[in-house]
Amino acid sequence: MAETTTHTTQPTGEHKGGFPPFQSETFASQLVWLVLTFVILYVVMAKVALPRVGSILEARRTRITDDLAEAQRAKDASDAAIATYEKALADARARAQAIAADMRQRQAAQSEETRKALEGKLNSKLAEAEGTIGATKSAAMANVRAIASDAAGAIVQRLTGTAPSAQDLAAAVEDTLKR
């Protein structure tokens, strides 16, 4: 059987009963040490750690401000480059349109010149053809009376069997042509 023993005896160097910070005998000394430790920690933090942290934060703030300023300068430079590019592009388009308009005018003038030359040639050929047609018509009209007289005489002779006189044929052809 196992024996259960209660620990009623305390070895030397151990505290008597309860949690040491809550013991009223050591409470005053603990408060002194707490204040002393707090003051030392406060001074170390205020004089060493916090200035370092502050300087780090200020350095970061300065670097961020400088980076933002550099980014703004780069943006301004890129905006200026874009504006220059757009102006150059607009100038190039204007030059291209001017060149195209000039070429259209040249081609229109050249086309008009070619058209006039062709019209002149065609008009001269037309006048020449009209002259030829007029001459042919005059020659044909001069021969119409003779041909009509011959044809009428041949028709009358075939139908009646006798040839009409030249004066009767000429009078009949003249009368028909007048109508």
JODA-V553049 format. One record per run of one state. SS is the DSSP state (H for helix, E for strand, C for the rest). FROM is the first residue (numbers start at 0). TO is the last residue. If there is no record, write none. Layout:
# JODA-V553049
SS/FROM/TO ; SS/FROM/TO
This chain:
# JODA-V553049
C/0/18 ; H/19/21 ; C/22/25 ; H/26/159 ; C/160/164 ; H/165/177 ; C/178/178
